[in-house]
Amino acid sequence: MYSLLNAYLARMIHRGNLSITDMQGVTWRYGDDSGEPLHIKINGKKWERAIALDPALKLGEAYMHSGFDFVQGDIYGLLALVFENSGTNAETAPWMRLWQATPSHSKRLMQMNTLRRSSSNVQRHYDLSGKLYDLFLDSDRQYSCGYFEKPDDTLEQAQLAKKRHLAAKLCLKEGQKLLDIGCGWGGLGLYMARQFKADVTGVTLSHEQHEIAESRAQAAGLREHCRFLLQDYRLLASPFDRIVSVGMFEHVGIGHYREYFAHVKRLLKPDGIFVLHSIGRSGVPYATNPFIRKYIFPGGYIPSLSEVLPVIEKSGLVITDIEILRLHYAQTLKLWREAFMRNRETAKALYDEAFCRMWEFYLAASESSFRWQEMMVFQIQLAHKQDAVPLTRDYTYEAEGRWRKTDSGT
């Protein structure tokens, strides 16, 4: 085995049961033999060196291109072992920093999400076959963090609760004009139109999402209350009573935050409310993981609150509430990953083995980051005026309680 990789693993893996068989047929063992055994067989010597020198990118690429296989265990188990050990092991801190190795000074260049580039980046991910997303998402195709009111909630229950939770924070009233920035396949907008008779406009840059959202509105008989546009939010002109954005802010790019909140301020009526739901970091800022940036979300970036709040402060909008959802996304991703694995052969028929391995790694790495690293989800409620919402959060709990009874009969 490449000596540097062996040295790093020997110093890092103090707990667990990891075996690696190299190209010479020699099996190396790491850990204290506790827990479920993991056994990896390396299929190419070049991958040993590559993973040692650039683990953030090359571990995922090695798995994607069959550079190693599992004799026992799976990719999620390997990532769990690495992150559980690295959290308490200062000896390997320099190597672990390579897991997120991208020079911070290059972040803005990688996130120059102009009108044209934003459209191209979105289509890279969201214009994949709709049949793929049907394999692991809930029936409403909510491709963002669920809200688990109970630990044993199903994916369907958690995603419905998320929509309810957002509606409560928006203080949504019948007939109000609602803008959904980054509307996905239309599920949130359709819920708002159906449950509250809101006048919904959703915008997306994905052709696939736009087509499906429009057909769903037509099939549900909601075209009168709900329309979806293949358009950048920056090109909208009419003001709205309420604005919501779920899972889109991660695609804005740090260099465009001032522009983003300026447009939100412009589009929000004087007595309006805006709720931003986004993945974030609870720690200091880091650049996007290179594997995720290259293969999954080009142009994407996960901000720390320290990068978002100063921009909001300068925008002139008032922060009326901030809520942190900690492990909700870890549980959401767990359910997505398990569903994808149940339907892996169907996904392979749609694409190929390399794609399935790429998607496995993406889901496993994302779940791991929410369980053992500094990933979380924040919901920030904004308005023009301090008295736009009630003084306490009781109004959200009361509203959710009422709507929960309604939703149970949907």
Secondary structure, 3 states (H helix, E strand, C coil): CCHHHHHHHHHHCCCCEEEEECCCCCEEEEECCCCCCEEEEECCHHHHHHHHHCHHHHHHHHHHCCCEEEEECCHHHHHHHHHHHHCCCHHHHHHHHHHHCCCHHHHHHHCCCCHHHHHHHHHHHHCCCHHHHHCCCCCCCCCCCCCCCCCCCCHHHHHHHHHHHHHHHHCCCCCCEEEEECCCCCHHHHHHHHHHCCEEEEEECCHHHHHHHHHHHHHCCCCCCEEEEECCHHHCCCCEEEEEEECCHHHCCHHHHHHHHHHHHHHEEEEEEEEEEEEEECCCCCCCCHHHHHHHCCCCCCCEHHHHHHHHHHHCCEEEEEEEECCHHHHHHHHHHHHHHHCHHHHHHHCCHHHHHHHHHHHHHHHHHHHHCCEEEEEEEEECCHHHCCCCCHHHHHHHHHHHHHHCCC
